[in-house]
Amino acid sequence: MEMSNVAGGTGLALPLNYDNAVATKSEVTRTFSPAQDLTRENAASLVIWVRGPVGTVNPADDVYVVLTDGVATDTIELATAEAVLALPQGTPAAWKKVTIALSSLTIDRTKLTSMTIGVGNRTTPANGGTGTVYIDNIALEK
């Protein structure tokens, strides 16, 4: 876990080191047992904070999340490489808050069994860049 490059919260961020020069995508997955209810406490959205880059950015790379209820799967692009990873030279990387409306999901929002965060192009896999993307403060909001 990263302690000096965080968006806030607990003071820990997840560095997602990726090498898509050989692989077509890089992913990290969390499996939930028991399944999680995303609608608890009247939550309306899932929030994920993303930061990059460190490394060689490929414009074809996306940062995405995959949510699964054990039967159905939703894949949501959090940001394109241009929006989060490829910043103009000399521009410091900044945290980007991404909000996903729970109403937009097709999975059973009361039975989240896994969450995958990845870099690459999940729908059209192709070799991409290498580097590190940071993930922080995954939370539910009203």
N, C-alpha and C positions, 0 to 999 in steps of 0.2 A: 504494500500500500504506500502511496505517496503522501508525505506529510507537509511538504513545503509548497506544493502547487495544488491548492484546494479551492473550491468555490465557497466553502463555509461548512456549516453543520458540525459534524463530528471531528473535522480536521483531518480526515483521511479521504483520499481519492484513489480510484482504480486506474493505474496506468495500463492501457491496452497496447502492448507492443505487437506490431504487425509486420509481416514480411510477405507481401503479395507478389513479389518479383518471381517467386517460384510457385506459391499457392495462388489460388484465385480469390480467396477470401480468408479473413482471420476472424475468429469468433471466441467469445467467452460465454458460457451458459451457467445459469443458476437454476437448479431444479427445486421445486417446493413440494414438501410432503409434511403436513397435509397441504392441499391446494389452497391458494390465497384468494380472498374475496376483495377484488379491487373496488367494490362499491361500498365497502364498510364506511361508517361514519359519514354517509352521503357524499362520498368523493365524486367529483365530476371529471377529473383529469389525472393523468399520470405525467409527472414531470421528471425530466432527465437533463442534467447539466453536462455539456460536452465542451472540451477544450483541445486544441491542437495548434500547430503541428510541432513535431520534432522529427525531422527526417525528410525523405524525398516524397513529395506529394504527386500523385497521379490524378488528373482531373476526372478520370473514370471511377475513382474510388468514392463510395458513399459511406456514411456512418448510419447504421440502421439498428432497429430493435425488432426482434421476433418474439411474439407472445403466443403461447400455446395453452389450450385448455385440456389437452390430452386427446382431443378429436380434431378440432379446427385450429388453424394457424393464421395469425395476422402478421404481415411484415410491413413495418413503417419506416420510411426514410426519415432519419432525424435531421440530416443535413447533407448537402452535397459537399464535395471536396472544396469547391469554390467558396462556399459559405463558412465553413469551419476550418478546413485544413489548409487551403491555399490563400493566405493573406498576403497583401503586397509586401515586398521586401522591406524590412526595417519596421514593419508594423508588429507590435507585440501581440502574441496570441491572447485571445480573450475568451472567457467563459460564455457559452451560449446556452440560454435556457430554452429547452424544447418542451412544449406542452402538447400532449396527445389527449384529445377529448375521448372519454370512455364511450360515449354514445357512437363514436365512429368505428368502434371495434365490432368484428363479427363473431369473435370467440364468446364463450360463456364467461362474462366478466366476474362471476362469482366462483370460478374454478380455475384460476391461473395455476398451471402445473410447471411451466418453465418460462424463463426470460433469457433471450440470447441477445448480446450486443456484438455487432461486428463491423468490420471495415472491409470494403470491397464492393462488388456488385453482385448481390445475391440472385437477382433474377436473370442476369446475363453475365455469368462468371467469365472473367478474363484476368490475365496477370496485371498487377497494378504496382503501387508504390510500396515503400517501407517506412516505418517510423513508429511514433507513439501518439495515441489519442488518450486523453484523460476523461474519465467518467466520474461524476460526483452527484450527491444529493438526489438519488432516485426516491421519489416520494409521491404520495397521493395528495391532491388539493381539491378543495370544495369549489 
